């Protein structure tokens, strides 16, 4: 298992916001962030060619921004960041 801090960029009604969170996966972290983006606000309207996703008729856009690999110890000690999981994943 690999541990990460990830970031997403969002645009909501013309205002930019970012989300920073921790996640763990054995998958490619870039692909993982794309999957998180695709379900971040429910079911997307449609994806764009740059891996960003629109929701609510285009009033919300979410795209992957960046990630950083961290150790398991740091992951467990980072309590200020929320943990994010894909809908179908179960955390033990």
N, C-alpha and C positions, 0 to 999 in steps of 0.2 A: 504494500500500500504506500502511495506517495501522498504528501501533504502540501497544501498550497494556500496562499492568500490570492484571491481573485478580485478583479474589478470589472464592472459593467458600466457602460455609459447609457444614459437614458435621456430622451427628450420628451417632455410632457407638456403639451400645449405650447410649444415654443421655448420652454425653459429647460436648460440642461441640468442634469443631476447625475451623480455617480453613486454606485453601491460598491462597498468593499466588504468581503466576507471570506470565511475560510471554507475549504472543501478538501475532501480526500478522495482519491480515485487511483485505479491502476491504468486508466485510459490515458490517451493523449490529452494534456490539459487544455490545449486549444479547442479540440473537438468537444471536450466536456463543457467549456464555457459557451460554445455555440448551442449545445443542447439546453443549457440553463436559460440562455436568451430566448430560445424558441418556446419556452413555456413559462417565462417569468411573470406574465400577466394573463395566463390562461392559454387559450388557443389563438395563435397569431392569424392576422388577416392574410398575410402572404410574406414570404421571405424575399429579401433583395439579394443581389449578386454579391454584396460585400458582407454577408453573414449578419446583417442586422434584420430585425423583425418588427413589423408594425402591428399595433393592436388598436381596437376601438376606432376603426375607420381611419387609421393613420394619425390619430391625435397622440399616440404614444409610440415611441421607437426605442428599441433596446438593442445594443450591440456589445460584443465582447471587447474589452479594452486591454487588459494585461493580467498576468499572473506571476507569482514568485514562489518557488519551491522553498519549503521550510522543513525543519526536523519534526519528528513526532512529538518530542518534548515541547518545542515551541508551540506547536499546534494545540496541545492540551493546555498550555498555560495562557494562551490567548483567549481570555474570557470576554473581552470587550467586543470582539467580532462575532457576529452570528455565523452559525454553520449553515451551509446550504446543501441540499440534496435534490437530486432529480426526483420526480414524483414516484417513479417505480423503484427507487432504491430504499433499502431499509438500513438504518443505522443500529448497530448492536451496542 
